[in-house]
């Protein structure tokens, strides 16, 4: 693998370079999703007050609510009104409209109500906006307000919502770890021994402290070893919750997770061929690991799968100083039923040496329970194939059921 020092145009030790990343990549995404959110707010206010007059007199509003509806009151393929319903959650009942319009003595506009629902797409872009909102002050970048004229331009030409969707899709792709070295770097630093990340990124040897402070990196596990150099080298570093790297990493996971979901894919597939970014990344990582001859250590066993693909037990390894001394099988139903199994022991440093390539590339992630109870948990899952957890001097590696 190439070191980051060989990648032209990206100095990972420069706060200015990270600030440019936010300004040039995150800020345009923030503007695009903010525009769609404001469009929904303005339409809800507009259509909630005087729908009857608007649907009769405003051609653009008729396009938004009825564009692409056939004589049976059904949406045609690529219907504009169906798109507004699925993206913005704004719609009327087209069958009711068509039926009422057949009665010449009835003004259908007087009876129609507009529905406002919270779509998967709206939920997704609101989460994206929140994450970028949290990133901006860290690098001292201000968001830009959506101008009323921009919203008016879409309302006057409703088809322009397609241009906005294309912009959002492009911005999301560009900040993903598949295409952004900046985001990829946050995967590299999710959980990694200090010596190994300094090998991959040599400039860190001189600037580790300042980079760790800016990106929000912290020691996740420090081995109980007297020799200072070994303790330093084999301390596992990772992301501080809600720090810069954590926010970028989690945002990438949210994008990956939602590009797998049918509702969001169906919308973006109107404008592009949507790839499973997580799967593509995993395939690329596996090719790289195969190239260097990496295999999962045969002396460490991820937990075993039980019925219905649920784990019924897992293995935990006791850490004593620099040594994995014992192995226990721990049932999922009760720790009191755990029992020791045969294990010859292994150097903790040897384990970290063996798994560091997979830690660097994100095949193994540091387990973080916060996502299980996170308010955005439906949008994010741990994105790696394996997770590493060290708690109470016990080490555990799980293979995720994705």
C-alpha positions as CSV (number, residue, x, y, z in Angstrom):
1,X,0.0,0.0,0.0
2,X,1.1,3.5,-0.7
3,X,1.6,5.9,2.2
4,X,-0.4,9.0,2.5
5,X,2.7,11.0,1.9
6,X,2.7,9.6,-1.7
7,X,-0.8,10.9,-2.4
8,X,-0.5,14.2,-4.2
9,X,-2.6,17.1,-3.0
10,X,-3.5,16.0,0.4
11,X,-1.6,16.9,3.6
12,X,-3.4,15.1,6.4
13,X,-1.5,17.0,9.0
14,X,-2.8,20.4,7.8
15,X,-5.8,21.8,9.5
16,X,-6.2,24.1,6.5
17,X,-6.5,21.1,4.2
18,X,-9.3,19.7,6.3
19,X,-11.0,23.0,6.4
20,X,-10.8,23.2,2.6
21,X,-12.4,19.7,2.5
22,X,-15.3,21.0,4.5
23,X,-15.7,24.2,2.5
24,X,-15.4,22.5,-0.9
25,X,-17.2,19.2,-0.3
26,X,-19.3,19.4,2.8
27,X,-20.6,22.9,2.5
28,X,-22.1,22.4,-1.0
29,X,-23.8,19.3,0.3
30,X,-25.2,21.3,3.2
31,X,-26.5,23.9,0.8
32,X,-28.2,21.3,-1.5
33,X,-30.0,19.4,1.3
34,X,-31.0,22.7,3.0
35,X,-32.6,23.8,-0.2
36,X,-34.8,20.7,-0.4
37,X,-35.7,21.0,3.3
38,X,-36.7,24.7,2.8
39,X,-38.6,23.8,-0.4
40,X,-40.7,21.4,1.6
41,X,-41.3,23.9,4.4
42,X,-42.3,26.6,2.0
43,X,-44.6,24.3,0.0
44,X,-46.3,23.1,3.2
45,X,-47.0,26.6,4.3
46,X,-48.2,27.6,0.8
47,X,-50.4,24.6,0.2
48,X,-51.8,24.4,3.7
49,X,-53.5,27.8,3.3
50,X,-54.9,28.4,-0.1
51,X,-54.8,25.1,-2.0
52,X,-58.1,25.6,-3.8
53,X,-57.0,28.8,-5.6
54,X,-53.5,27.5,-6.3
55,X,-54.5,24.2,-7.9
56,X,-56.9,26.1,-10.1
57,X,-54.8,29.0,-11.2
58,X,-51.1,28.0,-10.7
59,X,-49.7,25.8,-13.5
60,X,-46.6,25.0,-11.5
61,X,-48.6,23.8,-8.5
62,X,-50.7,21.6,-10.7
63,X,-47.5,20.1,-12.0
64,X,-46.3,19.4,-8.5
65,X,-49.6,17.8,-7.4
66,X,-50.9,16.3,-10.7
67,X,-48.1,16.2,-13.2
68,X,-48.0,12.7,-14.7
69,X,-51.4,11.5,-13.5
70,X,-53.5,9.7,-16.0
71,X,-57.2,9.7,-16.6
72,X,-57.7,6.9,-14.0
73,X,-55.9,8.9,-11.3
74,X,-52.8,6.8,-11.3
75,X,-49.2,8.0,-11.6
76,X,-47.5,7.4,-14.9
77,X,-43.9,6.3,-15.1
78,X,-41.6,9.1,-14.2
79,X,-44.5,11.2,-12.9
80,X,-43.4,14.5,-11.5
81,X,-46.1,14.5,-8.9
82,X,-45.1,11.1,-7.7
83,X,-41.5,12.3,-7.4
84,X,-42.7,15.2,-5.2
85,X,-44.7,12.8,-3.1
86,X,-41.7,10.4,-2.6
87,X,-39.1,13.1,-2.1
88,X,-40.9,15.9,-0.3
89,X,-44.0,14.0,1.0
90,X,-46.4,16.4,-0.6
91,X,-49.4,15.0,-2.5
92,X,-53.1,15.0,-3.0
93,X,-55.1,11.9,-3.7
94,X,-55.1,11.7,-7.5
95,X,-57.9,9.2,-7.8
96,X,-60.1,11.4,-5.7
97,X,-59.2,14.4,-7.9
98,X,-60.0,12.6,-11.1
99,X,-63.3,11.2,-9.7
100,X,-64.5,14.6,-8.5
101,X,-63.6,16.3,-11.8
102,X,-66.0,14.0,-13.6
103,X,-68.9,15.8,-11.8
104,X,-69.4,19.0,-13.7
105,X,-71.5,20.6,-10.9
106,X,-68.6,20.1,-8.4
107,X,-65.5,22.3,-8.1
108,X,-63.0,19.5,-7.2
109,X,-60.5,22.1,-5.8
110,X,-62.9,22.9,-3.0
111,X,-62.8,19.3,-1.7
112,X,-59.2,18.3,-2.1
113,X,-56.8,18.3,0.8
114,X,-53.0,18.2,0.6
115,X,-51.1,15.6,2.6
116,X,-47.7,16.2,4.1
117,X,-45.8,13.1,5.1
118,X,-42.3,12.6,6.4
119,X,-40.5,10.6,3.7
120,X,-37.4,8.4,4.0
121,X,-35.6,10.9,1.8
122,X,-36.5,13.9,4.0
123,X,-35.4,12.0,7.2
124,X,-32.1,11.1,5.5
125,X,-31.2,14.6,4.3
126,X,-32.1,16.1,7.7
127,X,-29.7,13.7,9.4
128,X,-27.0,14.6,6.8
129,X,-27.6,18.3,7.4
130,X,-27.3,17.8,11.2
131,X,-24.0,16.1,10.8
132,X,-22.6,18.8,8.6
133,X,-24.0,21.4,11.0
134,X,-21.9,19.8,13.7
135,X,-18.8,19.7,11.5
136,X,-18.8,23.4,10.4
137,X,-18.0,25.1,13.7
138,X,-15.1,22.7,14.3
139,X,-13.3,24.2,11.3
140,X,-14.8,27.6,11.8
141,X,-16.8,27.6,8.6
142,X,-20.2,29.2,8.4
143,X,-23.2,27.8,6.6
144,X,-24.9,29.8,3.8
145,X,-28.5,30.6,3.9
146,X,-30.9,29.4,1.1
147,X,-32.1,32.4,-0.8
148,X,-35.8,32.8,-1.3
149,X,-35.1,33.3,-5.0
150,X,-33.6,29.8,-5.3
151,X,-36.8,28.3,-3.9
152,X,-39.0,30.5,-6.1
153,X,-37.0,29.3,-9.1
154,X,-37.9,25.7,-8.3
155,X,-41.5,26.5,-7.7
156,X,-41.7,28.3,-11.1
157,X,-40.0,25.3,-12.8
158,X,-40.9,22.2,-10.7
159,X,-38.8,19.9,-13.0
160,X,-35.7,21.6,-11.5
161,X,-36.0,19.4,-8.5
162,X,-34.3,16.8,-10.6
163,X,-31.2,19.1,-10.8
164,X,-31.2,19.4,-7.0
165,X,-31.4,15.6,-6.6
166,X,-28.5,15.2,-9.0
167,X,-26.5,17.7,-7.0
168,X,-27.2,16.0,-3.7
169,X,-26.3,12.6,-5.2
170,X,-23.0,13.9,-6.6
171,X,-22.1,15.6,-3.3
172,X,-22.8,12.4,-1.3
173,X,-20.7,10.3,-3.6
174,X,-17.8,12.7,-3.6
175,X,-17.5,12.7,0.3
176,X,-17.8,9.0,0.6
177,X,-14.7,7.0,1.6
178,X,-14.9,5.4,-1.9
179,X,-13.9,8.7,-3.6
180,X,-12.6,11.0,-0.8
181,X,-9.2,10.5,0.7
182,X,-10.2,12.7,3.6
183,X,-13.1,10.4,4.5
184,X,-10.9,7.4,3.9
185,X,-8.4,8.7,6.4
186,X,-11.1,8.7,9.1
187,X,-11.6,5.0,8.5
188,X,-7.8,4.6,8.8
189,X,-7.9,6.2,12.3
190,X,-11.0,4.5,13.6
191,X,-9.0,2.0,15.7
192,X,-5.3,1.5,15.1
193,X,-2.0,1.1,17.0
194,X,0.0,4.3,17.0
195,X,3.1,2.7,15.5
196,X,1.1,1.3,12.5
197,X,-0.7,4.5,11.6
198,X,2.6,6.3,11.8
199,X,4.1,3.8,9.3
200,X,1.1,4.3,6.9
201,X,1.2,8.1,7.4
202,X,4.9,9.0,8.1
203,X,4.2,12.7,8.7
204,X,2.3,11.8,11.8
205,X,5.6,11.0,13.6
206,X,6.3,14.7,13.9
207,X,2.7,16.0,14.1
208,X,0.7,13.3,15.9
209,X,-0.4,15.4,18.8
210,X,-1.7,18.3,16.8
211,X,-3.5,16.1,14.3
212,X,-5.0,14.0,17.1
213,X,-6.3,17.2,18.7
214,X,-7.8,18.6,15.6
215,X,-9.4,15.4,14.3
216,X,-10.6,14.4,17.8
217,X,-8.5,11.2,18.3
218,X,-8.1,9.6,21.7
219,X,-6.5,6.5,23.2
220,X,-9.0,3.7,23.3
221,X,-6.8,1.1,24.9
222,X,-3.4,1.4,26.5
223,X,-1.6,-1.8,27.3
224,X,-0.3,-2.3,30.8
225,X,3.3,-2.5,29.9
226,X,6.2,-0.9,31.7
227,X,8.4,-0.2,28.7
228,X,7.3,3.3,27.6
229,X,8.1,2.8,23.9
230,X,6.1,-0.4,23.6
231,X,3.2,1.1,25.6
232,X,3.2,4.1,23.2
233,X,3.5,2.1,20.0
234,X,0.7,-0.4,20.9
235,X,-1.8,2.0,22.4
236,X,-4.9,1.8,20.2
237,X,-6.1,5.2,19.0
238,X,-9.6,6.0,17.7
239,X,-12.3,8.6,17.4
240,X,-13.5,10.8,20.3
241,X,-17.3,10.9,20.2
242,X,-18.6,13.8,18.2
243,X,-15.1,14.8,17.2
244,X,-14.2,15.8,13.7
245,X,-13.1,12.3,12.5
246,X,-16.0,10.6,14.3
247,X,-18.6,12.9,12.6
248,X,-17.1,12.3,9.1
249,X,-16.8,8.6,9.7
250,X,-20.4,8.3,10.9
251,X,-21.7,10.5,8.1
252,X,-20.0,8.1,5.6
253,X,-21.6,5.2,7.3
254,X,-25.0,6.9,7.1
255,X,-24.5,7.4,3.3
256,X,-23.4,3.8,2.9
257,X,-26.3,2.4,4.9
258,X,-28.9,4.4,3.1
259,X,-27.6,3.8,-0.4
260,X,-28.6,0.1,0.3
261,X,-32.2,1.0,1.2
262,X,-34.8,0.5,-1.5
263,X,-36.7,3.8,-0.8
264,X,-33.6,6.0,-1.3
265,X,-32.2,3.9,-4.1
266,X,-35.4,4.2,-6.1
267,X,-35.2,8.0,-6.0
268,X,-31.5,8.2,-6.9
269,X,-31.9,5.6,-9.6
270,X,-34.0,8.1,-11.5
271,X,-30.8,10.1,-12.2
272,X,-27.9,7.6,-11.8
273,X,-26.9,3.9,-11.6
274,X,-26.7,3.6,-7.8
275,X,-23.9,1.4,-6.5
276,X,-23.7,-0.3,-3.1
277,X,-20.8,1.8,-1.9
278,X,-20.2,-0.2,1.2
279,X,-20.0,-3.5,-0.8
280,X,-17.7,-1.8,-3.4
281,X,-15.4,-0.6,-0.6
282,X,-15.3,-4.0,1.0
283,X,-14.4,-5.7,-2.3
284,X,-11.6,-3.2,-2.8
285,X,-10.3,-3.7,0.7
286,X,-10.4,-7.5,0.3
287,X,-8.5,-7.3,-2.9
288,X,-5.8,-5.2,-1.2
289,X,-5.6,-7.5,1.8
290,X,-5.4,-10.5,-0.6
291,X,-2.6,-8.8,-2.5
292,X,-0.5,-8.5,0.6
293,X,-1.4,-12.0,1.8
294,X,-3.4,-11.0,4.8
295,X,-5.6,-13.5,6.5
296,X,-7.6,-13.4,9.7
297,X,-5.5,-14.8,12.5
298,X,-6.3,-18.5,13.1
299,X,-5.7,-18.2,16.8
300,X,-8.5,-15.7,17.4
301,X,-12.1,-16.9,16.8
302,X,-14.9,-14.5,16.2
303,X,-18.2,-15.6,17.8
304,X,-20.1,-18.5,16.4
305,X,-23.5,-18.3,14.7
306,X,-26.5,-20.0,16.2
307,X,-30.0,-20.5,15.0
308,X,-31.6,-17.9,12.7
309,X,-28.1,-16.5,12.2
310,X,-28.0,-15.2,15.8
311,X,-24.8,-15.6,17.9
312,X,-25.5,-17.9,20.8
313,X,-22.0,-17.6,22.2
314,X,-18.8,-15.7,21.7
315,X,-15.2,-16.0,22.8
316,X,-13.4,-13.5,25.0
317,X,-9.7,-13.3,25.7
318,X,-8.3,-12.2,29.0
319,X,-5.5,-9.6,28.8
320,X,-2.7,-9.7,31.3
321,X,-0.1,-7.0,30.7
322,X,1.1,-7.8,27.1
323,X,-0.3,-11.3,27.0
324,X,-3.6,-12.9,25.9
325,X,-3.6,-15.4,28.7
326,X,-7.0,-17.2,28.7
327,X,-10.0,-17.8,26.5
328,X,-13.6,-18.0,27.6
329,X,-16.8,-19.1,25.8
330,X,-19.5,-16.7,27.0
331,X,-23.1,-17.5,26.2
332,X,-25.3,-14.7,25.1
333,X,-27.9,-15.5,27.7
334,X,-25.7,-15.3,30.9
335,X,-22.1,-14.5,31.7
336,X,-22.4,-16.8,34.7
337,X,-22.5,-19.8,32.3
338,X,-19.1,-18.9,30.7
339,X,-16.4,-21.5,30.7
340,X,-12.7,-21.5,29.9
341,X,-11.5,-23.3,26.7
342,X,-8.1,-24.5,25.7
343,X,-5.9,-21.6,24.5
344,X,-2.1,-21.6,24.3
345,X,-1.8,-17.8,24.8
346,X,-0.6,-15.1,22.5
347,X,1.4,-11.9,22.7
348,X,-0.9,-8.9,22.5
349,X,1.6,-7.1,20.3
350,X,1.6,-10.0,17.9
351,X,-2.2,-9.9,17.7
352,X,-2.1,-6.1,17.0
353,X,0.6,-6.6,14.4
354,X,-1.5,-9.3,12.7
355,X,-4.8,-7.4,12.6
356,X,-3.4,-3.8,11.9
357,X,-3.8,-4.0,8.1
358,X,-7.5,-4.8,8.6
359,X,-7.9,-2.1,11.2
360,X,-6.3,0.4,8.9
361,X,-8.6,-0.3,6.0
362,X,-11.7,-0.6,8.1
363,X,-12.3,-4.3,7.8
364,X,-12.2,-4.4,11.6
365,X,-13.8,-1.6,13.5
366,X,-13.7,-0.6,17.1
367,X,-17.0,-1.6,18.6
368,X,-19.0,1.4,19.8
369,X,-22.3,0.7,21.6
370,X,-23.5,4.3,21.3
371,X,-25.0,3.5,17.9
372,X,-27.4,0.9,19.3
373,X,-29.2,3.6,21.3
374,X,-28.5,6.6,19.0
375,X,-31.3,8.7,17.9
376,X,-30.2,8.1,14.3
377,X,-29.7,4.3,14.7
378,X,-32.1,3.5,11.9
379,X,-29.8,5.3,9.5
380,X,-26.5,3.9,10.7
381,X,-25.0,0.5,11.4
382,X,-21.4,-0.5,12.1
383,X,-20.1,-0.7,8.6
384,X,-17.2,-3.1,9.0
385,X,-17.1,-6.9,8.7
386,X,-15.6,-7.4,12.1
387,X,-15.7,-5.4,15.3
388,X,-13.1,-5.3,18.1
389,X,-14.1,-4.6,21.7
390,X,-11.8,-4.3,24.7
391,X,-13.5,-3.9,28.1
392,X,-12.5,-4.9,31.6
393,X,-9.3,-6.5,30.4
394,X,-11.2,-8.7,28.0
395,X,-10.8,-8.7,24.3
396,X,-13.6,-9.8,21.9
397,X,-13.9,-9.8,18.2
398,X,-17.2,-10.3,16.4
399,X,-18.1,-11.0,12.9
400,X,-21.1,-8.8,12.0
401,X,-24.3,-10.2,10.5
402,X,-24.8,-7.9,7.5
